[in-house]
Amino acid sequence: MKDVIIKYKKNSPFVSITKLRLIRTSFLIFLISSFLVSCSKSNSIGSGIFEEESSLPLKNIQFIEQNDSQSIRLLKAARVVPTKRQLDWQKKELIAFVHFGLNTFTGKEVGEGNENPSLFNPTAFNARQWARIFKETGFKTVILTAKHHDGFCLWPTKTTDYSVKKSRWRKGQGDVVKELSMACREEGLSFGFYLSPWDRHEKTYGTTRYNEIFRAQLKELLTNYGPIAEVWFDGYCGEAPGTRKQSYDWPSYYQLIRRWQPEAVIAIMGPDVRWVGNENGLARESEWSVLPLELPEPKLAWLCSGSYSLEKVFEPQQMTSPEPGSREKILAAQALFWYPAEVDVSIRPSWFYHKNEDSLVKTPRQLVEIYFQSVGRNSVLLLNVPPDTRGLLNENDIKAIRGFHHLLDSIFKKDLAKGARVKASTEDKHHPASFIVDDDPDTYWRADEGQTEATLEFSLKEPKQFDCLELQEEITRGQRIEKFSVDIWNQGNWVKIANGTTIGYKRLLNFPEVTSNRIRLIIQQSRATPTLKKFSLFRKGEF
């Protein structure tokens, strides 16, 4: 709403800018207050220490009332759940990242946007090799850098000549995006793309015209290459002082994706998936998927009233604090939403291929540790494996990811807790404790209504040696458990071997090898009635 000067007809009073500002501000405050009151009424569930969970629906977004008690706020946090697209994404666990472009041939990590496109000339390009290797080694999706910061496009876009059309590869007739998306479909993999908002080549960057060009590029990728599983918007922008600054029209980007690829998650600078906060392959010890939704009050009010969808009001934000989903943050929030973490890391020191790093590829053992610290901490692992100048996955990288896959298979091939007898201190009659070890992905244990603590004892047929524990909550009912510990029965006493905080989609714990036939899981704190769908024991050993 812009400030204007209004003059009436002759002999009429003059309305000042100041007065109009006061009127405008008062009206806006009235609208916001009305929206928030409406939200409070629609989300009100009363008060009390324990509330019937059925009185509060499961939602992707929960709005907090000003007069909500602490117990109500925690219950609302526990009733935030993933959308179908977020759940499908989380189950993939392993996604391959492919950094490929002019940087592959110039030795740079961030191009300047003035490199000659004729430099792009992979001599033995084979997207089928990439897809076949990724399929063989357990990846579920492949994400390609369709355009990196230099602005060079790996498809023959109509928006610029700075693309494969001007390269020597395939005599300017090639399309990396097309060949890789087709190869992924042939191998049963899903496909996604990375599209850098920051563009160092495009002359219109820094103007409103650039948003039109970026939307056109986005639409080409969304409509010409089959189903898209993930759209990755990089938050990195190296705009230096005195250079062009771009105001990105994020809502228009999101709406294009929802229109043309509604099943795709929008990652990093989008509303579906967040960046974990580092590039080291490391998620937090306490990694929550339920986080405060931070928006200015007008936007929050519009969202709450149903006037706008999340895509129309969402503002990208980097949630890099030590524990963005902590109880303290939750209790102070105005709204909560499901926003899971993606952990991106490269198999090499750099993101693009550089020959001098052939001896610096991460080992299979290092990759397993990264898996435990990412997927094993309620996140998805996005592992970058960059093709070389031939246009092939390098032999060193292939050896590493094959070894990584072999180690994971050997660790998780035998669940030592399968078939165990389970005794629970509390259980819902429709969700008994036996469901935890029945190997059925659609069943889960649930404590009695209102219980936030529980003890589960697992009895094996005979003593087993193990050093690894896997836990999973039923996240379609929310992420709830805040604190737990694990004991074993040893020489007539319970002995603690591990403890943790969050579980979420998956939690993996390592500890020194022990031998026992009785294991006890104590859920010490939960935001609402806890659930558990999996308890598995493995012997990781030395590898």
N, C-alpha and C positions, 0 to 999 in steps of 0.2 A: 504494500500500500504506500503510494508516494505522497509527499507533502505537496499541497497545492494552495494557491491563493484564489479565493472566490470573491468577486465583486458583484454586488447586487445592482439593480437598476438605480437610476439617479435618485437621490434623497434616501437610499437605503443604507443601513450601517455596513461597515467593512468588517469582514470576518478575518481575524489575524491568523497567521500560521500557528502561533503558540496555542490559540484556543482550539484550532482544529486538531493539533497534536494531542491535547488533553482529551478531546472527545474521542479521537481514534483509540488512544490508550485505554480509556475507560471501557469502550466497547469491546476491545480485545480481551481485557481482563474478565469482562462479563462472559464472553464466549468460552474462554478457557475454564472458568469456574463452573459453568453449566456442563461442559463436557466431562470434567473430572467428577462432578456430582453424579452424572449419569453413569460413569464407569464404576463409581463406588457402589451404586445401587445394583448394577448388573453383576458385580463380583462379590457382593456381600454374602457371608455365610455365617454370620453370628460370631460368638466368642466362646471361650472355654479352653481348658487345657488340652483336651483331645476332641477333635471334630470328626464326625463321620466323613470319611474320604469321599464317599459317593455324593456328598452335598457339593463338592467342588469338581467340576469337569477337568479332565486331562486336556491341556492346551499347550501349544507351542509358545504362547506368550501369556503371562499372568500379570495382571495389574494389581498394584498394592494400594490399599486405602490408607489414608492418613491415620485413621483410628484403629488399624489392624494391630492386634496384639502380636507379641513375638511368636507365639505358637501358631497363629494364623499365617504369619509371614513365612515361617518355615514350612508349613503345610503347602502353601502355594508354591514355594520353591520345589517341593517334592513332587508336585503335580505338573511341572513343566516337562514336556516330552518332545522327542524329535518328530519332524515331518517324515513322510515316507521317503522322500528323496535323501534326507539326512541319514535315516536309518540304513537305507541301501548303500549309501556312501561309506558309512562306518564299517559295515560288514566286509567291505573289500580289503581292509587292513593294509594291503601293499599296493602302491601305485608307482609306476615308473615315470620319471621326469626325463624329458629328452631336450637338452639344450643343443641346438644345432642352427647354424646360420653363418653369416659372414665372419663372425668372431672365430669360428672353427678354422678359418683360413688365414686370418690376420694375426692370430696369437693374442688377441685382446679379450677382455672380459666384458667391457662396455665400449661398444663402437661409438664413433663420433658422428656418424650419420653421413659422412662424405666419402666413405670407402667405395671403390669402384665395384659395382655389382658383378662385373665379369670375373672377379676373384672367386665367386662361389662356383665351384666346379668339382663336385665329388666324382671320383673316377670309377667307382664301382658301387654306386648307390643301390641299396637293397632294403627296402622297408619291410619286406617279408622276413628277412633275417632278424631284424629288430623284434618284430611281433612274435616270431617263433621262439626266440630266446626268452623273451619276457613271459610268454605263456608257459614255457617249460620250467621256469624258475619261480612260478607262483604269483606273479603279478596279475592284477585283475583289470587295471586301467592303464592307458598310456597317455601322457599329456605332453604335447609338442609345443615348443616356443615358436608359434606361428609368426610372431613379430616381436623382436627384442627391442631394447631401448634405441638401437641405431635406426629403427624404422624400416629395415629391410624385411620384406614380406616373402614368406616361403610358399605363397600361392599366387597365381596370376591375377591379382586384384585389379579392379577397374579404377581404384582410387589414386593410384600412384604408379609411376614407371620404376620406382625403386623396389624391384622385386625379381623373382626368378625369371621373369620375361626378359630381363636385360642381362642375364647370366649366360655363360657358355654351356652350362649344363642342359642336356637334352635340346641343344640349339635354341634355348629360350622357350621351349614348349613344355617344360616340366612343371609338376605340381606336387611338392612334397606332402602337403596336407592331404591331397587326394590319395596318393599312393599309401601313406601310412594309415589313414582312416579305413581304407579298403582292406589292407593287410590285417588290421586289428579285427575287423569283422570276420574275416576268414578264419582267424585263430580263436574266435569267441571272446575277444577282449573288448572292453568298452574304450571309447576314445574321447579325449578332451583336448582343449587347447589353452595356451598361455598367450595373452595379448597385452603387450605393454602399453599402458596409457601414455607414459612419457615417450615422446618421439623426437629424436634429435635431428631427423632429416626433414620432416614435414614443415614447409614454410608457413603454413597457417597455424602452427602450434602457438598457443598464447592468445588465440582469438576464438570467438564463438563458432566460426567456420570449422575449426578443428573438431569440435564435438560432432558436427555433421559427418565429417570424414571418418571419424572413429566409429560412429554408429553404422556407417555404410560398410566398413571393414568387418565389424561385428556381425552384421546381417549376412554378409557373404559367407562367413564361416559357419553361421548358425543354420543356413538354408541350403548349402550346396554339398555338405559332406556327411549326410546321414545323422543318426542319433548322436548327440553330444552328452557326455556324462558329467563333465566338469568344465567350468570356465574360470580361468585363473587370472585375476587382475593383480599385478605386482604393485606393492605399495612403495617400492623404491623410486625416488625421483631426485635426480641430481641437478635440479634447477639452481644455478649459482646466482649470487647477487648480481643484478644488472642484466640478467638474461630473461628470456620470455617466461612468463608465468601463465599456467593454464588453469582455468576454473573448470573442473570436470563435471559434466552433467550426469552424475551417477544414477539418479532415478530413471533417466531415459535409457541408460545401458541395461539396468536390471529389467525394465519392462520389456525390452526387446528379447531378452533371454527367456523370460517367462512366457512370452507370446510364442516364440518359435521352438524353444526347447524346454518345456515346463518341467521335465524330469531332471534337468541339469542342476547341480549345485553351483552356487556362485561363491568362489573362494577368495580369501585373504582381504580384498577390499569390497566384499559383498556380505549379504545378510545370512548366508548359510553356514560357512566354514571360516574359522579365523586362523591366523598365523600364530604358531605357538610362542614366538618371540625370540627365537635364535635359529641359527643354521648349523647347529652342532649335533642334531639328531637326538635332542634331549627334551622330553616333556617334564613337567613338574611332578614332584612327589605327590602333591595334591592337585590333580588336574580335573577341574569341574567342567561339565558341559552346560550347566545352568549358570548364567551370568546376568548381572544387571544390564538392562537395556537403557543406555544413556542417550537421551534425546532432549532438545530444548522443549520447554513446556507446550508451546503451540503444537509442535509435531506430535508430542506424546498425547495431547488431548485429541487431536485428529485421529490418531491411531486407535485410541481407546474408544472413541465414539463410533468407529467403523467407517468414518468418512474416507479414510485412506488405508491402503494396504501397507505392510512393512516396507515393500519395495519402493514405495513413493516417498517415505520419510526417513529411511535408514541413512545414517551418516557413517562412512568408514572410520574405524578407530583401531588403533594398535593397543591391544590389551596385553601389555608386557610386564605388569606388576607381578610380584612373587606368587600371589594367590588371588586372582581376580574374582573367583567364585566363593570366597571364604564366607563363613557365617556372618562375620562383621559387615562385609560388603552387601550380602543378601538382605540383612535386616535394615540397611540404610537405603535400599533401592526403591524407586518408584514403579519399576516394572522389571520383569524377569523374562528371559527367553533362552531357548536352546541354541548354543553357539559352540560347537565342538572344535577341537584343535587339530590342525594338520602340521606334522613335523617334516620340514623339508631339509634335506642334507644331500651333499654330493658324494659319490663314491671316490672322487678325486679331490685334491685340495681346491681346484677351481671348478666352475660350473660348465665351461666349455672345454673341449678336448685340447690338450697341449701335449705334444710328444714327450717333453721333458718330465712329464708326470707319470709316465708309464710304470715307473718303479714305485710310485707312491699311492697306488690304488689300495683302498681299505681291504683288509683281510676278511675272510669269511667269519672269523671269530669276532672281529670288530663290528661287523654288520649284525651279528647275532646280539651283541651287547646293545647296539642301537635299537634293534627290534624290541628288546625287553624294556628299553627306556622310552619307547614311543608307543607302539601298539600295546605294550604291557603296562602303559600308564594312560589308558583311556584316550588314545589318539590314533590317527592314521599316519603311516609312514609313506612319505613321498621321496623316493630315492632316485637321485639324478644319475643317469648312466649316459654320458654324451658320446655320440658317434664320432669317429675320427674323420680325417680328410678324405678318406675313400668313400665315406658314406656308409660305413659299417660299424657295428659295435666292436670295439677293440678286443683282441684276444685276452688281454690282461683283465679287463672288466668282466668278460664272459666267465673266465675262470673263477673270479671272485664271487659273482652272484650264483653260479652253479654250486660252489662250495657252501655258500650261505644257505641256499635252498636245501642242500643235503643235510646240513647240521640241524636246521629246523625240523626236517622230517624225522631225523634220528631222535631228537629230543622229545617230540610230541607224538611219536607213533604209538606209545602204549600208556594209557591212563591207568595208573595204579589204584585209583580210587573207584574205578568202575565196578558196580555191583556191591559197593559197601552198604552196610546197614547204617541208617541215619536216625538219630534220636534228637528231637528238638525240644527246647524248653517251652516253646510256643509255636503253634502253627494254625493256619486257617484250614478248615476241614476240606475246602475245595482245592487247596494248594499245599499238600503235605510235604514234609521234608524229603521223602523218598524221590520226589521229582527232581531233586538237585543232581542225582547221579543216574538218571534213567536214560541219558544220552538222547533225549528228545528236545530239540530246540524250541518247541512250542510250549513246554511246561516249566513251571518254576515254583519254588517254595515261597510262602508268604507268612509272616507272623500274624498273630491275632490282631484285630483292629485296635489301634491305640498303643500298641507295644512298640517301643523304640529301642529296646535292648533284647538280645536273644543269645542263646548258646546252642550250638549244633555240634553233636558228637558223631564222628564217623568211625565205624568199626570195620576193619579189614579182616578177611578170612585168615590171614597169616601176616606176620611182620614183614614189612617192605622197606627197602632202602630208597630214599628220595631226597631231593634237594631243591625242588621247584614246585610252586603252587600256582594254580590258575583259578581265578575267581571271576564270575560274571554276574552283574545285576540284570534284572529284567527292565531294561531302560525304556521299553514301551510304557512302563508304569512310572518312569521318572528315575533320576539319580538321587539316592537317598543316604547311603551309608557314609558316615563321616569318620568313624574310628573303629578299628577291629584289631584283634590279636589272634595268634595261632599257637596252640600248645600241643605237645605230644605226651603220651603216657610213657614214663621211663622209670623203671625200678620202683614202682609203687607211688610215683608222684607225677603231677602235671608240671611240665617244663616248657617255658616259653621259647619258641624258635623264631618267631617273626611277628611283626606288627605293621600296621599301615593305616592310612586315612581313607582316601577315596578308592572306589572300585570302578563304577560306571560300566561301560561296555566290556572292558577286560582289564584285569590286574594280574601281572605276573610278578612273583616274588622269588628271589634266590636266597638260599641260606646254606650253611655247611651241611653236608650230608648227614642224615639221621636215619635210624631204624626204629620202626614202631608199627603196631597194628591198631592204635587208637590215636585219633587226631581230633582236636577240639578247636572250633572256630567260635570266638566270642565277639559278637557285635556289641560294642560298648556305647556307640552313639549313632543315632540316625535321625534324619530330619522328619521322618514319618515312618509308618510301618515298613520295615525293611523287606526286601525281596532278594532272592538269590536263585539263579538258574543253572549255575555250574560251579562245581568244586572238583578240581582235578589235581592229581599228584603225578609228578614226573621225576625221572632221574636224568639230570642234565650231565653230570659227571665232568670229567676233564675232556676237552676237545681241542 
